[in-house]
Amino acid sequence: MRASLIQNIVIAAVLACCATADFHLMVSDGPNVPVRYFICPSNYFKRKCYCDGDRRSETGFVAKASNGEWKVKLEKVCGVAEIDFWYRPKGAGGDNRIRWEGYIPNADGRVVAQCYPNGGKVVSKPACYVGFPQRYNAHDRWVCYSEICGHA
């Protein structure tokens, strides 16, 4: 009994130390600005990233793939040239959580990142500017964990 309790405490401590997000999958929207998805590293989650583009991934648009599923392709994610993120509705694959799963195109088909809902609050107050008068809001929609970032 005592050994089991100690094991559980050690496991919980190890998991707690490593349970930090690697990056945030964000969405921008605004008048005259198309909705775009992009990523900011968790350890650089600040206005310089989501507004100014410093350390931000290249932006992507969500589109319906030929198989009928929703997908967004993002470039320059944690040193990886490109990752395809596929939307997985609640219950997909036996998992009862809504999420995005990231795959490296033309690789072995393993999931390298999983993103879960993070509330979607607007983090860019005041709004980010693309150029007058174009402005957008950055929404923190998904928090992501991956095996590729090494805690980006």
Secondary structure, 3 states (H helix, E strand, C coil): CHHHHHHHHHHHHHHHHHCCCCEEEEEEEECCEEEEEEEEEHHHCCHHHHCCCCCCCCCECCEECCCCCEEEEEEEECCEEEEEEEEECCCHHHCCCCEEEEECCCCCCCCCEEEEEEEEEECCCCCEEEECCEEEEEEEEEEEEECCCCCC
